[in-house]
């Protein structure tokens, strides 16, 4: 068949089903490369010519960590597991050749996540935030690493135990107020904001998901942002696994007060599952709690890539979600109030 289709190039999907890829110039040649996969992690040209591969996990961040002009990749895990879990040490890989430049030292049972940001102005380069858990000591740990001396000579700026073990959400970073950055990490039924320079608490809140129900998991994106453009920080917690909820906090609207311990969570209003629960005062603006995920519960809740954005051009950010009961429904919620602005049955969003 002279006009039969033929493949231009193919790829090895690796141990984990391929769900996303990254296009970025990782080796400084002025051309974007394609990064995809886990076990192996593969770097190719955009025409499919392989440049390097490494038997490691998915890329979490791509940045010039040391401030020396070279691109590094932050990835986990280093070791392949039979169930393809992301457990294992956080590592830094050279974007030029895939060589491992640094592996986070020390034991841990679960790596909850990591992120890269400029958190310490006096240090050159960027800083790496890690959250991990240790079943042996029943604790969640946070760390900040500096790469000012080069990636092979990373320095631990601080580490601390910030909560009890048992909830595997990833950390986030953002502005706590106009002059202060914060490291945000959720825990069982709550959230902790820590000062980047020394790890001290800036804000700690626990709240109920429904009347008499506390201790929910917060598995999903946590975004520290300014939803309405007024210069004040809001935090959107988008939990789409096991315990399903959308919760928006405003630390500047009120202190946690007595609700800074898991034994005394902020009470929740009584509303049906999936309906809006608004708070007239205090640090919680609103939440929608959908219960547990199917098959034990009635709902599924998923979020597209970049779920918080100004999708209607009004200058304020909305939250986009995919909600399923009998069918998928694309929902758009007002970021500040939680009111439903759009509902499209039979549709779902994959990216915003």
Secondary structure, 3 states (H helix, E strand, C coil): CCCCCCCCCCCCCCCCCCCCEEEECCCCCCCCEEEECCCCEEEEECCCCEEEEECCCCEEEEECCCCCCCCEEEECCCCCCCCCCCCCCCEEEECCCCCEEEECCCCCCEEEEEEEECCCCCCCCCEEEEEEEECCCCEEEEEEEECCCCHHHCEEEEEEEEEECCCCCCCEEEEEECCEEEEEEEECCEEEEECCCCCCEEEEEEECCECCECCCCCCCCEEEECCCCCCCCEEEEEEECCEEEEEEECHHHCCCCCCCCCCCCECCCCCCCCCEEECCCCCEEEEEEEEEECCCCCEEEECCECCEECCCCCCCCEEEEEEECCCEEEEEEECCCCCEEEEEECCCCCEC
